[in-house]
Amino acid sequence: MSLFGKAKAKAEELLGHAEEVYGQSHGDAAATLDGEARRLEAEAEEEQAEGTDHRGDDGLAGSGAR
């Protein structure tokens, strides 16, 4: 992903986060969900660009828990 693409994905992530916070603070469920969706989509684009994939990651790596 180009530098411009990374910057665009980060901007979308921040915009989504802002919309999510706005929705939470104003009791607007639609804005909260729209913001969350935008943020998660941007995070996925960033991870794809970095070549990381956490879909199977349970967050317990190295803990020995199963």
CHARMM-style PDB file with segment names, atoms N, HN, CA, C and O in Angstrom:
ATOM      1  N   MET     1       0.861  -1.166   0.000  1.00  0.00      PROA
ATOM      2  CA  MET     1       0.000   0.000   0.000  1.00  0.00      PROA
ATOM      3  C   MET     1       0.906   1.228   0.000  1.00  0.00      PROA
ATOM      4  O   MET     1       1.912   1.289   0.708  1.00  0.00      PROA
ATOM      5  N   SER     2       0.530   2.167  -0.788  1.00  0.00      PROA
ATOM      6  HN  SER     2      -0.287   2.118  -1.363  1.00  0.00      PROA
ATOM      7  CA  SER     2       1.312   3.395  -0.899  1.00  0.00      PROA
ATOM      8  C   SER     2       1.167   4.241   0.366  1.00  0.00      PROA
ATOM      9  O   SER     2       0.310   3.994   1.214  1.00  0.00      PROA
ATOM     10  N   LEU     3       2.007   5.212   0.455  1.00  0.00      PROA
ATOM     11  HN  LEU     3       2.704   5.412  -0.233  1.00  0.00      PROA
ATOM     12  CA  LEU     3       1.953   6.130   1.595  1.00  0.00      PROA
ATOM     13  C   LEU     3       0.604   6.835   1.632  1.00  0.00      PROA
ATOM     14  O   LEU     3       0.024   7.021   2.702  1.00  0.00      PROA
ATOM     15  N   PHE     4       0.105   7.229   0.454  1.00  0.00      PROA
ATOM     16  HN  PHE     4       0.576   7.078  -0.414  1.00  0.00      PROA
ATOM     17  CA  PHE     4      -1.199   7.873   0.373  1.00  0.00      PROA
ATOM     18  C   PHE     4      -2.297   6.924   0.855  1.00  0.00      PROA
ATOM     19  O   PHE     4      -3.208   7.348   1.565  1.00  0.00      PROA
ATOM     20  N   GLY     5      -2.221   5.667   0.483  1.00  0.00      PROA
ATOM     21  HN  GLY     5      -1.481   5.323  -0.095  1.00  0.00      PROA
ATOM     22  CA  GLY     5      -3.218   4.682   0.910  1.00  0.00      PROA
ATOM     23  C   GLY     5      -3.203   4.472   2.409  1.00  0.00      PROA
ATOM     24  O   GLY     5      -4.254   4.345   3.037  1.00  0.00      PROA
ATOM     25  N   LYS     6      -2.005   4.437   2.987  1.00  0.00      PROA
ATOM     26  HN  LYS     6      -1.151   4.541   2.477  1.00  0.00      PROA
ATOM     27  CA  LYS     6      -1.887   4.277   4.437  1.00  0.00      PROA
ATOM     28  C   LYS     6      -2.469   5.485   5.160  1.00  0.00      PROA
ATOM     29  O   LYS     6      -3.169   5.344   6.162  1.00  0.00      PROA
ATOM     30  N   ALA     7      -2.168   6.680   4.637  1.00  0.00      PROA
ATOM     31  HN  ALA     7      -1.599   6.794   3.823  1.00  0.00      PROA
ATOM     32  CA  ALA     7      -2.686   7.898   5.251  1.00  0.00      PROA
ATOM     33  C   ALA     7      -4.207   7.946   5.153  1.00  0.00      PROA
ATOM     34  O   ALA     7      -4.881   8.367   6.093  1.00  0.00      PROA
ATOM     35  N   LYS     8      -4.739   7.518   4.023  1.00  0.00      PROA
ATOM     36  HN  LYS     8      -4.191   7.176   3.260  1.00  0.00      PROA
ATOM     37  CA  LYS     8      -6.193   7.506   3.834  1.00  0.00      PROA
ATOM     38  C   LYS     8      -6.846   6.524   4.803  1.00  0.00      PROA
ATOM     39  O   LYS     8      -7.875   6.838   5.402  1.00  0.00      PROA
ATOM     40  N   ALA     9      -6.257   5.333   4.962  1.00  0.00      PROA
ATOM     41  HN  ALA     9      -5.421   5.077   4.475  1.00  0.00      PROA
ATOM     42  CA  ALA     9      -6.805   4.345   5.881  1.00  0.00      PROA
ATOM     43  C   ALA     9      -6.767   4.863   7.318  1.00  0.00      PROA
ATOM     44  O   ALA     9      -7.715   4.653   8.074  1.00  0.00      PROA
ATOM     45  N   LYS    10      -5.687   5.535   7.699  1.00  0.00      PROA
ATOM     46  HN  LYS    10      -4.917   5.705   7.084  1.00  0.00      PROA
ATOM     47  CA  LYS    10      -5.576   6.080   9.059  1.00  0.00      PROA
ATOM     48  C   LYS    10      -6.604   7.185   9.274  1.00  0.00      PROA
ATOM     49  O   LYS    10      -7.210   7.274  10.342  1.00  0.00      PROA
ATOM     50  N   ALA    11      -6.802   8.028   8.261  1.00  0.00      PROA
ATOM     51  HN  ALA    11      -6.310   7.956   7.393  1.00  0.00      PROA
ATOM     52  CA  ALA    11      -7.802   9.093   8.364  1.00  0.00      PROA
ATOM     53  C   ALA    11      -9.197   8.496   8.513  1.00  0.00      PROA
ATOM     54  O   ALA    11      -9.992   8.982   9.318  1.00  0.00      PROA
ATOM     55  N   GLU    12      -9.503   7.453   7.753  1.00  0.00      PROA
ATOM     56  HN  GLU    12      -8.857   7.058   7.099  1.00  0.00      PROA
ATOM     57  CA  GLU    12     -10.806   6.785   7.863  1.00  0.00      PROA
ATOM     58  C   GLU    12     -10.985   6.179   9.249  1.00  0.00      PROA
ATOM     59  O   GLU    12     -12.071   6.233   9.825  1.00  0.00      PROA
ATOM     60  N   GLU    13      -9.899   5.597   9.781  1.00  0.00      PROA
ATOM     61  HN  GLU    13      -9.017   5.554   9.313  1.00  0.00      PROA
ATOM     62  CA  GLU    13      -9.963   5.013  11.123  1.00  0.00      PROA
ATOM     63  C   GLU    13     -10.277   6.084  12.167  1.00  0.00      PROA
ATOM     64  O   GLU    13     -11.125   5.881  13.036  1.00  0.00      PROA
ATOM     65  N   LEU    14      -9.602   7.203  12.079  1.00  0.00      PROA
ATOM     66  HN  LEU    14      -8.913   7.368  11.373  1.00  0.00      PROA
ATOM     67  CA  LEU    14      -9.823   8.288  13.040  1.00  0.00      PROA
ATOM     68  C   LEU    14     -11.218   8.889  12.891  1.00  0.00      PROA
ATOM     69  O   LEU    14     -11.868   9.211  13.885  1.00  0.00      PROA
ATOM     70  N   LEU    15     -11.671   9.036  11.664  1.00  0.00      PROA
ATOM     71  HN  LEU    15     -11.143   8.774  10.856  1.00  0.00      PROA
ATOM     72  CA  LEU    15     -13.011   9.564  11.425  1.00  0.00      PROA
ATOM     73  C   LEU    15     -14.069   8.602  11.977  1.00  0.00      PROA
ATOM     74  O   LEU    15     -15.053   9.028  12.582  1.00  0.00      PROA
ATOM     75  N   GLY    16     -13.856   7.320  11.765  1.00  0.00      PROA
ATOM     76  HN  GLY    16     -13.057   6.973  11.274  1.00  0.00      PROA
ATOM     77  CA  GLY    16     -14.777   6.325  12.303  1.00  0.00      PROA
ATOM     78  C   GLY    16     -14.811   6.351  13.820  1.00  0.00      PROA
ATOM     79  O   GLY    16     -15.876   6.246  14.429  1.00  0.00      PROA
ATOM     80  N   HSD    17     -13.641   6.491  14.426  1.00  0.00      PROA
ATOM     81  HN  HSD    17     -12.776   6.576  13.931  1.00  0.00      PROA
ATOM     82  CA  HSD    17     -13.574   6.552  15.889  1.00  0.00      PROA
ATOM     83  C   HSD    17     -14.320   7.782  16.403  1.00  0.00      PROA
ATOM     84  O   HSD    17     -15.054   7.707  17.388  1.00  0.00      PROA
ATOM     85  N   ALA    18     -14.123   8.911  15.727  1.00  0.00      PROA
ATOM     86  HN  ALA    18     -13.527   8.972  14.927  1.00  0.00      PROA
ATOM     87  CA  ALA    18     -14.806  10.140  16.141  1.00  0.00      PROA
ATOM     88  C   ALA    18     -16.325   9.982  16.020  1.00  0.00      PROA
ATOM     89  O   ALA    18     -17.069  10.413  16.900  1.00  0.00      PROA
ATOM     90  N   GLU    19     -16.774   9.369  14.939  1.00  0.00      PROA
ATOM     91  HN  GLU    19     -16.169   9.019  14.224  1.00  0.00      PROA
ATOM     92  CA  GLU    19     -18.212   9.160  14.755  1.00  0.00      PROA
ATOM     93  C   GLU    19     -18.762   8.204  15.820  1.00  0.00      PROA
ATOM     94  O   GLU    19     -19.868   8.388  16.328  1.00  0.00      PROA
ATOM     95  N   GLU    20     -17.978   7.194  16.141  1.00  0.00      PROA
ATOM     96  HN  GLU    20     -17.080   7.044  15.728  1.00  0.00      PROA
ATOM     97  CA  GLU    20     -18.376   6.229  17.172  1.00  0.00      PROA
ATOM     98  C   GLU    20     -18.511   6.921  18.531  1.00  0.00      PROA
ATOM     99  O   GLU    20     -19.490   6.693  19.241  1.00  0.00      PROA
ATOM    100  N   VAL    21     -17.560   7.744  18.892  1.00  0.00      PROA
ATOM    101  HN  VAL    21     -16.765   7.929  18.314  1.00  0.00      PROA
ATOM    102  CA  VAL    21     -17.597   8.466  20.166  1.00  0.00      PROA
ATOM    103  C   VAL    21     -18.770   9.442  20.187  1.00  0.00      PROA
ATOM    104  O   VAL    21     -19.460   9.570  21.199  1.00  0.00      PROA
ATOM    105  N   TYR    22     -18.992  10.129  19.067  1.00  0.00      PROA
ATOM    106  HN  TYR    22     -18.432  10.025  18.245  1.00  0.00      PROA
ATOM    107  CA  TYR    22     -20.126  11.045  18.975  1.00  0.00      PROA
ATOM    108  C   TYR    22     -21.432  10.285  19.236  1.00  0.00      PROA
ATOM    109  O   TYR    22     -22.275  10.733  20.013  1.00  0.00      PROA
ATOM    110  N   GLY    23     -21.587   9.141  18.583  1.00  0.00      PROA
ATOM    111  HN  GLY    23     -20.902   8.777  17.952  1.00  0.00      PROA
ATOM    112  CA  GLY    23     -22.797   8.349  18.752  1.00  0.00      PROA
ATOM    113  C   GLY    23     -22.996   7.896  20.187  1.00  0.00      PROA
ATOM    114  O   GLY    23     -24.112   7.920  20.706  1.00  0.00      PROA
ATOM    115  N   GLN    24     -21.903   7.481  20.826  1.00  0.00      PROA
ATOM    116  HN  GLN    24     -20.996   7.462  20.404  1.00  0.00      PROA
ATOM    117  CA  GLN    24     -21.998   7.038  22.216  1.00  0.00      PROA
ATOM    118  C   GLN    24     -22.367   8.198  23.138  1.00  0.00      PROA
ATOM    119  O   GLN    24     -23.185   8.038  24.043  1.00  0.00      PROA
ATOM    120  N   SER    25     -21.774   9.348  22.913  1.00  0.00      PROA
ATOM    121  HN  SER    25     -21.110   9.479  22.177  1.00  0.00      PROA
ATOM    122  CA  SER    25     -22.007  10.471  23.811  1.00  0.00      PROA
ATOM    123  C   SER    25     -23.387  11.102  23.620  1.00  0.00      PROA
ATOM    124  O   SER    25     -23.910  11.736  24.536  1.00  0.00      PROA
ATOM    125  N   HSD    26     -23.976  10.933  22.440  1.00  0.00      PROA
ATOM    126  HN  HSD    26     -23.552  10.417  21.695  1.00  0.00      PROA
ATOM    127  CA  HSD    26     -25.280  11.519  22.165  1.00  0.00      PROA
ATOM    128  C   HSD    26     -26.408  10.482  22.129  1.00  0.00      PROA
ATOM    129  O   HSD    26     -27.545  10.816  21.797  1.00  0.00      PROA
ATOM    130  N   GLY    27     -26.101   9.241  22.466  1.00  0.00      PROA
ATOM    131  HN  GLY    27     -25.177   8.969  22.736  1.00  0.00      PROA
ATOM    132  CA  GLY    27     -27.125   8.200  22.478  1.00  0.00      PROA
ATOM    133  C   GLY    27     -27.640   7.856  21.095  1.00  0.00      PROA
ATOM    134  O   GLY    27     -28.780   7.414  20.951  1.00  0.00      PROA
ATOM    135  N   ASP    28     -26.811   8.054  20.068  1.00  0.00      PROA
ATOM    136  HN  ASP    28     -25.885   8.413  20.185  1.00  0.00      PROA
ATOM    137  CA  ASP    28     -27.189   7.790  18.681  1.00  0.00      PROA
ATOM    138  C   ASP    28     -26.591   6.453  18.260  1.00  0.00      PROA
ATOM    139  O   ASP    28     -25.425   6.375  17.873  1.00  0.00      PROA
ATOM    140  N   ALA    29     -27.408   5.397  18.340  1.00  0.00      PROA
ATOM    141  HN  ALA    29     -28.356   5.459  18.655  1.00  0.00      PROA
ATOM    142  CA  ALA    29     -26.931   4.051  18.047  1.00  0.00      PROA
ATOM    143  C   ALA    29     -26.479   3.918  16.595  1.00  0.00      PROA
ATOM    144  O   ALA    29     -25.501   3.224  16.318  1.00  0.00      PROA
ATOM    145  N   ALA    30     -27.169   4.567  15.673  1.00  0.00      PROA
ATOM    146  HN  ALA    30     -27.963   5.131  15.898  1.00  0.00      PROA
ATOM    147  CA  ALA    30     -26.804   4.468  14.261  1.00  0.00      PROA
ATOM    148  C   ALA    30     -25.416   5.064  14.015  1.00  0.00      PROA
ATOM    149  O   ALA    30     -24.615   4.480  13.286  1.00  0.00      PROA
ATOM    150  N   ALA    31     -25.129   6.203  14.606  1.00  0.00      PROA
ATOM    151  HN  ALA    31     -25.779   6.678  15.199  1.00  0.00      PROA
ATOM    152  CA  ALA    31     -23.815   6.823  14.451  1.00  0.00      PROA
ATOM    153  C   ALA    31     -22.737   5.963  15.095  1.00  0.00      PROA
ATOM    154  O   ALA    31     -21.636   5.835  14.559  1.00  0.00      PROA
ATOM    155  N   THR    32     -23.051   5.378  16.238  1.00  0.00      PROA
ATOM    156  HN  THR    32     -23.946   5.483  16.674  1.00  0.00      PROA
ATOM    157  CA  THR    32     -22.094   4.506  16.913  1.00  0.00      PROA
ATOM    158  C   THR    32     -21.737   3.322  16.025  1.00  0.00      PROA
ATOM    159  O   THR    32     -20.560   3.001  15.857  1.00  0.00      PROA
ATOM    160  N   LEU    33     -22.742   2.677  15.461  1.00  0.00      PROA
ATOM    161  HN  LEU    33     -23.697   2.938  15.598  1.00  0.00      PROA
ATOM    162  CA  LEU    33     -22.501   1.513  14.608  1.00  0.00      PROA
ATOM    163  C   LEU    33     -21.802   1.891  13.310  1.00  0.00      PROA
ATOM    164  O   LEU    33     -20.903   1.178  12.864  1.00  0.00      PROA
ATOM    165  N   ASP    34     -22.200   2.995  12.702  1.00  0.00      PROA
ATOM    166  HN  ASP    34     -22.930   3.574  13.064  1.00  0.00      PROA
ATOM    167  CA  ASP    34     -21.543   3.446  11.475  1.00  0.00      PROA
ATOM    168  C   ASP    34     -20.074   3.760  11.733  1.00  0.00      PROA
ATOM    169  O   ASP    34     -19.207   3.396  10.939  1.00  0.00      PROA
ATOM    170  N   GLY    35     -19.802   4.426  12.829  1.00  0.00      PROA
ATOM    171  HN  GLY    35     -20.506   4.722  13.475  1.00  0.00      PROA
ATOM    172  CA  GLY    35     -18.426   4.763  13.176  1.00  0.00      PROA
ATOM    173  C   GLY    35     -17.593   3.537  13.456  1.00  0.00      PROA
ATOM    174  O   GLY    35     -16.443   3.443  13.028  1.00  0.00      PROA
ATOM    175  N   GLU    36     -18.178   2.592  14.177  1.00  0.00      PROA
ATOM    176  HN  GLU    36     -19.112   2.668  14.524  1.00  0.00      PROA
ATOM    177  CA  GLU    36     -17.462   1.354  14.473  1.00  0.00      PROA
ATOM    178  C   GLU    36     -17.148   0.588  13.193  1.00  0.00      PROA
ATOM    179  O   GLU    36     -16.044   0.069  13.031  1.00  0.00      PROA
ATOM    180  N   ALA    37     -18.113   0.517  12.291  1.00  0.00      PROA
ATOM    181  HN  ALA    37     -19.010   0.939  12.423  1.00  0.00      PROA
ATOM    182  CA  ALA    37     -17.909  -0.188  11.018  1.00  0.00      PROA
ATOM    183  C   ALA    37     -16.806   0.486  10.205  1.00  0.00      PROA
ATOM    184  O   ALA    37     -15.946  -0.190   9.642  1.00  0.00      PROA
ATOM    185  N   ARG    38     -16.831   1.810  10.144  1.00  0.00      PROA
ATOM    186  HN  ARG    38     -17.530   2.359  10.602  1.00  0.00      PROA
ATOM    187  CA  ARG    38     -15.810   2.547   9.383  1.00  0.00      PROA
ATOM    188  C   ARG    38     -14.436   2.324   9.994  1.00  0.00      PROA
ATOM    189  O   ARG    38     -13.458   2.117   9.276  1.00  0.00      PROA
ATOM    190  N   ARG    39     -14.360   2.368  11.331  1.00  0.00      PROA
ATOM    191  HN  ARG    39     -15.154   2.537  11.915  1.00  0.00      PROA
ATOM    192  CA  ARG    39     -13.079   2.177  12.024  1.00  0.00      PROA
ATOM    193  C   ARG    39     -12.519   0.785  11.789  1.00  0.00      PROA
ATOM    194  O   ARG    39     -11.334   0.626  11.497  1.00  0.00      PROA
ATOM    195  N   LEU    40     -13.380  -0.231  11.918  1.00  0.00      PROA
ATOM    196  HN  LEU    40     -14.343  -0.101  12.156  1.00  0.00      PROA
ATOM    197  CA  LEU    40     -12.927  -1.608  11.746  1.00  0.00      PROA
ATOM    198  C   LEU    40     -12.498  -1.882  10.307  1.00  0.00      PROA
ATOM    199  O   LEU    40     -11.524  -2.598  10.074  1.00  0.00      PROA
ATOM    200  N   GLU    41     -13.216  -1.319   9.349  1.00  0.00      PROA
ATOM    201  HN  GLU    41     -14.007  -0.737   9.538  1.00  0.00      PROA
ATOM    202  CA  GLU    41     -12.843  -1.496   7.946  1.00  0.00      PROA
ATOM    203  C   GLU    41     -11.467  -0.879   7.675  1.00  0.00      PROA
ATOM    204  O   GLU    41     -10.638  -1.476   6.989  1.00  0.00      PROA
ATOM    205  N   ALA    42     -11.233   0.305   8.211  1.00  0.00      PROA
ATOM    206  HN  ALA    42     -11.907   0.790   8.768  1.00  0.00      PROA
ATOM    207  CA  ALA    42      -9.945   0.969   8.024  1.00  0.00      PROA
ATOM    208  C   ALA    42      -8.824   0.191   8.706  1.00  0.00      PROA
ATOM    209  O   ALA    42      -7.730   0.067   8.155  1.00  0.00      PROA
ATOM    210  N   GLU    43      -9.091  -0.335   9.903  1.00  0.00      PROA
ATOM    211  HN  GLU    43      -9.979  -0.235  10.350  1.00  0.00      PROA
ATOM    212  CA  GLU    43      -8.083  -1.145  10.594  1.00  0.00      PROA
ATOM    213  C   GLU    43      -7.748  -2.388   9.787  1.00  0.00      PROA
ATOM    214  O   GLU    43      -6.584  -2.781   9.714  1.00  0.00      PROA
ATOM    215  N   ALA    44      -8.753  -3.013   9.180  1.00  0.00      PROA
ATOM    216  HN  ALA    44      -9.699  -2.694   9.240  1.00  0.00      PROA
ATOM    217  CA  ALA    44      -8.522  -4.197   8.356  1.00  0.00      PROA
ATOM    218  C   ALA    44      -7.682  -3.857   7.131  1.00  0.00      PROA
ATOM    219  O   ALA    44      -6.807  -4.631   6.743  1.00  0.00      PROA
ATOM    220  N   GLU    45      -7.945  -2.703   6.520  1.00  0.00      PROA
ATOM    221  HN  GLU    45      -8.657  -2.074   6.835  1.00  0.00      PROA
ATOM    222  CA  GLU    45      -7.144  -2.273   5.373  1.00  0.00      PROA
ATOM    223  C   GLU    45      -5.695  -2.053   5.774  1.00  0.00      PROA
ATOM    224  O   GLU    45      -4.781  -2.419   5.035  1.00  0.00      PROA
ATOM    225  N   GLU    46      -5.482  -1.456   6.940  1.00  0.00      PROA
ATOM    226  HN  GLU    46      -6.225  -1.159   7.540  1.00  0.00      PROA
ATOM    227  CA  GLU    46      -4.117  -1.234   7.417  1.00  0.00      PROA
ATOM    228  C   GLU    46      -3.407  -2.557   7.679  1.00  0.00      PROA
ATOM    229  O   GLU    46      -2.249  -2.726   7.297  1.00  0.00      PROA
ATOM    230  N   GLU    47      -4.088  -3.488   8.322  1.00  0.00      PROA
ATOM    231  HN  GLU    47      -5.028  -3.351   8.633  1.00  0.00      PROA
ATOM    232  CA  GLU    47      -3.490  -4.789   8.607  1.00  0.00      PROA
ATOM    233  C   GLU    47      -3.173  -5.536   7.324  1.00  0.00      PROA
ATOM    234  O   GLU    47      -2.138  -6.194   7.222  1.00  0.00      PROA
ATOM    235  N   GLN    48      -4.058  -5.435   6.349  1.00  0.00      PROA
ATOM    236  HN  GLN    48      -4.899  -4.900   6.432  1.00  0.00      PROA
ATOM    237  CA  GLN    48      -3.828  -6.097   5.067  1.00  0.00      PROA
ATOM    238  C   GLN    48      -2.595  -5.498   4.387  1.00  0.00      PROA
ATOM    239  O   GLN    48      -1.797  -6.223   3.792  1.00  0.00      PROA
ATOM    240  N   ALA    49      -2.444  -4.198   4.473  1.00  0.00      PROA
ATOM    241  HN  ALA    49      -3.093  -3.609   4.956  1.00  0.00      PROA
ATOM    242  CA  ALA    49      -1.300  -3.530   3.868  1.00  0.00      PROA
ATOM    243  C   ALA    49       0.005  -3.927   4.558  1.00  0.00      PROA
ATOM    244  O   ALA    49       1.052  -4.026   3.918  1.00  0.00      PROA
ATOM    245  N   GLU    50      -0.070  -4.152   5.867  1.00  0.00      PROA
ATOM    246  HN  GLU    50      -0.920  -4.072   6.387  1.00  0.00      PROA
ATOM    247  CA  GLU    50       1.112  -4.550   6.631  1.00  0.00      PROA
ATOM    248  C   GLU    50       1.410  -6.027   6.487  1.00  0.00      PROA
ATOM    249  O   GLU    50       2.496  -6.485   6.842  1.00  0.00      PROA
ATOM    250  N   GLY    51       0.447  -6.777   5.965  1.00  0.00      PROA
ATOM    251  HN  GLY    51      -0.436  -6.405   5.676  1.00  0.00      PROA
ATOM    252  CA  GLY    51       0.639  -8.203   5.797  1.00  0.00      PROA
ATOM    253  C   GLY    51       0.347  -9.005   7.048  1.00  0.00      PROA
ATOM    254  O   GLY    51       0.718 -10.176   7.124  1.00  0.00      PROA
ATOM    255  N   THR    52      -0.303  -8.409   8.027  1.00  0.00      PROA
ATOM    256  HN  THR    52      -0.604  -7.457   7.965  1.00  0.00      PROA
ATOM    257  CA  THR    52      -0.661  -9.134   9.239  1.00  0.00      PROA
ATOM    258  C   THR    52      -2.117  -9.534   9.161  1.00  0.00      PROA
ATOM    259  O   THR    52      -2.945  -8.833   8.580  1.00  0.00      PROA
ATOM    260  N   ASP    53      -2.410 -10.671   9.756  1.00  0.00      PROA
ATOM    261  HN  ASP    53      -1.736 -11.241  10.228  1.00  0.00      PROA
ATOM    262  CA  ASP    53      -3.777 -11.186   9.750  1.00  0.00      PROA
ATOM    263  C   ASP    53      -4.048 -11.786  11.117  1.00  0.00      PROA
ATOM    264  O   ASP    53      -3.431 -12.782  11.496  1.00  0.00      PROA
ATOM    265  N   HSD    54      -4.967 -11.185  11.859  1.00  0.00      PROA
ATOM    266  HN  HSD    54      -5.468 -10.376  11.551  1.00  0.00      PROA
ATOM    267  CA  HSD    54      -5.245 -11.616  13.230  1.00  0.00      PROA
ATOM    268  C   HSD    54      -6.580 -12.328  13.357  1.00  0.00      PROA
ATOM    269  O   HSD    54      -7.114 -12.436  14.461  1.00  0.00      PROA
ATOM    270  N   ARG    55      -7.131 -12.815  12.250  1.00  0.00      PROA
ATOM    271  HN  ARG    55      -6.697 -12.727  11.353  1.00  0.00      PROA
ATOM    272  CA  ARG    55      -8.456 -13.434  12.327  1.00  0.00      PROA
ATOM    273  C   ARG    55      -8.468 -14.672  13.219  1.00  0.00      PROA
ATOM    274  O   ARG    55      -9.472 -14.929  13.882  1.00  0.00      PROA
ATOM    275  N   GLY    56      -7.393 -15.438  13.254  1.00  0.00      PROA
ATOM    276  HN  GLY    56      -6.578 -15.229  12.715  1.00  0.00      PROA
ATOM    277  CA  GLY    56      -7.362 -16.628  14.078  1.00  0.00      PROA
ATOM    278  C   GLY    56      -6.699 -16.393  15.424  1.00  0.00      PROA
ATOM    279  O   GLY    56      -6.523 -17.336  16.196  1.00  0.00      PROA
ATOM    280  N   ASP    57      -6.336 -15.178  15.714  1.00  0.00      PROA
ATOM    281  HN  ASP    57      -6.479 -14.412  15.087  1.00  0.00      PROA
ATOM    282  CA  ASP    57      -5.616 -14.843  16.934  1.00  0.00      PROA
ATOM    283  C   ASP    57      -6.620 -14.648  18.068  1.00  0.00      PROA
ATOM    284  O   ASP    57      -7.518 -13.809  17.990  1.00  0.00      PROA
ATOM    285  N   ASP    58      -6.444 -15.450  19.132  1.00  0.00      PROA
ATOM    286  HN  ASP    58      -5.715 -16.131  19.196  1.00  0.00      PROA
ATOM    287  CA  ASP    58      -7.352 -15.329  20.278  1.00  0.00      PROA
ATOM    288  C   ASP    58      -6.784 -14.403  21.342  1.00  0.00      PROA
ATOM    289  O   ASP    58      -7.405 -14.210  22.388  1.00  0.00      PROA
ATOM    290  N   GLY    59      -5.607 -13.823  21.091  1.00  0.00      PROA
ATOM    291  HN  GLY    59      -5.102 -13.979  20.242  1.00  0.00      PROA
ATOM    292  CA  GLY    59      -5.010 -12.908  22.050  1.00  0.00      PROA
ATOM    293  C   GLY    59      -4.292 -13.599  23.190  1.00  0.00      PROA
ATOM    294  O   GLY    59      -3.818 -12.940  24.115  1.00  0.00      PROA
ATOM    295  N   LEU    60      -4.206 -14.918  23.136  1.00  0.00      PROA
ATOM    296  HN  LEU    60      -4.591 -15.453  22.385  1.00  0.00      PROA
ATOM    297  CA  LEU    60      -3.607 -15.672  24.231  1.00  0.00      PROA
ATOM    298  C   LEU    60      -2.288 -16.326  23.812  1.00  0.00      PROA
ATOM    299  O   LEU    60      -1.855 -17.292  24.440  1.00  0.00      PROA
ATOM    300  N   ALA    61      -1.660 -15.821  22.781  1.00  0.00      PROA
ATOM    301  HN  ALA    61      -2.012 -15.037  22.271  1.00  0.00      PROA
ATOM    302  CA  ALA    61      -0.417 -16.406  22.285  1.00  0.00      PROA
ATOM    303  C   ALA    61       0.629 -16.458  23.383  1.00  0.00      PROA
ATOM    304  O   ALA    61       0.894 -15.460  24.053  1.00  0.00      PROA
ATOM    305  N   GLY    62       1.211 -17.614  23.559  1.00  0.00      PROA
ATOM    306  HN  GLY    62       0.996 -18.425  23.015  1.00  0.00      PROA
ATOM    307  CA  GLY    62       2.272 -17.772  24.541  1.00  0.00      PROA
ATOM    308  C   GLY    62       1.788 -17.987  25.959  1.00  0.00      PROA
ATOM    309  O   GLY    62       2.601 -18.189  26.861  1.00  0.00      PROA
ATOM    310  N   SER    63       0.485 -17.950  26.177  1.00  0.00      PROA
ATOM    311  HN  SER    63      -0.175 -17.786  25.445  1.00  0.00      PROA
ATOM    312  CA  SER    63      -0.017 -18.090  27.537  1.00  0.00      PROA
ATOM    313  C   SER    63      -0.208 -19.549  27.944  1.00  0.00      PROA
ATOM    314  O   SER    63      -0.331 -19.865  29.127  1.00  0.00      PROA
ATOM    315  N   GLY    64      -0.230 -20.428  26.951  1.00  0.00      PROA
ATOM    316  HN  GLY    64      -0.130 -20.171  25.989  1.00  0.00      PROA
ATOM    317  CA  GLY    64      -0.459 -21.839  27.253  1.00  0.00      PROA
ATOM    318  C   GLY    64      -1.921 -22.170  27.466  1.00  0.00      PROA
ATOM    319  O   GLY    64      -2.242 -23.342  27.664  1.00  0.00      PROA
ATOM    320  N   ALA    65      -2.817 -21.212  27.436  1.00  0.00      PROA
ATOM    321  HN  ALA    65      -2.556 -20.260  27.275  1.00  0.00      PROA
ATOM    322  CA  ALA    65      -4.247 -21.449  27.613  1.00  0.00      PROA
ATOM    323  C   ALA    65      -4.863 -21.953  26.319  1.00  0.00      PROA
ATOM    324  O   ALA    65      -4.490 -21.507  25.235  1.00  0.00      PROA
ATOM    325  N   ARG    66      -5.771 -22.848  26.427  1.00  0.00      PROA
ATOM    326  HN  ARG    66      -6.074 -23.211  27.308  1.00  0.00      PROA
ATOM    327  CA  ARG    66      -6.461 -23.393  25.241  1.00  0.00      PROA
ATOM    328  C   ARG    66      -7.936 -23.452  25.493  1.00  0.00      PROA
ATOM    329  OT1 ARG    66      -8.694 -23.880  24.622  1.00  0.00      PROA
TER     330      ARG     66
END
